[in-house]
């Protein structure tokens, strides 16, 4: 994948009242052919960022470029960008073929060229036999495929997706995830995808930008985000995390020692900047912790060991979730694989929990800025975008 930037946000900020920012000082590059997901909670700025790229919102400051050309002063239909919305935004009175053809008609392509492209687009989403039906006669998953075909039919340089699978049930969501991934791979598409679903972002993306309070907290590959979070917000938001709190006893360039609330002292990886006495959080994934007595494991000098009380066992099919209490304050969850050789600990019993030093990370507790201060101005709802606008982009 080329290293040069294809989409570039440079110092982009967005304010609706001139005082409070919903996106602030955004600097982000997207490579050609990359699948980038913008992930974050509601109100974090991810959808506003997508709307500025699409042209439905204008930056208050900064500039956005596509393949070296500024987009700030161009209307949506001149940006060579396809858009897929959560509510599909299909014309109910047009056939499926006519819906897919709409972006071609506003670009004044010949009827023969429109017919050829629509046929190819419907074959791509495996729905050519439904060309003469209307949207109301299709299932939710089929409508989403049509919306995707319409966004791709004019061969845009970029495809934007704003939580496109949010209205689908779990099974259909998973099917459409793989469908979008297939099209991304086969067509070498550049996709910017907004979601609040962590599993969806980790599954589909080449890279994920995690938003909070209008700023990117970390942009990295899914594995890097999950294994090597840069701050406590990312560790807690991406995947499941045991966030145990304590104070730093000592720290170096790559490793630190943390005293937990119950007096246990543990060692883990860290970022630069931690100092002795700082309040910090231990980031530990539930599947990385073990119960040596249940799993027949040997604990070596490269492992942390703490004593905890079993509060509850939850059967989850392929694993058991063991809920434990560490001291009087911290809770910890361990995922115990469901195999016949494992003896489950009894609720109320005190057991050892162990994990390797390099399977956890010690992070500063500094939190993102208050959302109430940043988001006092409410952006317009994207639901006001009409099918005509969506089809013309």
Helices and strands as residue ranges (DSSP letters): E 5-15, E 21-31, E 35-40, H 46-54, E 61-66, E 69-70, G 76-78, E 81-84, H 96-105, H 111-124, G 128-130, G 135-137, H 140-152, E 158-162, H 170-187, E 191-195, H 198-204, E 207-212, E 215-220, H 222-227, H 232-237, E 242-251, E 255-260, E 265-270, E 279-284, G 286-288, H 292-295, E 303-315, E 319-326, E 330-337, E 350-356, G 357-359, E 360-364, H 371-374, G 382-384, H 387-392
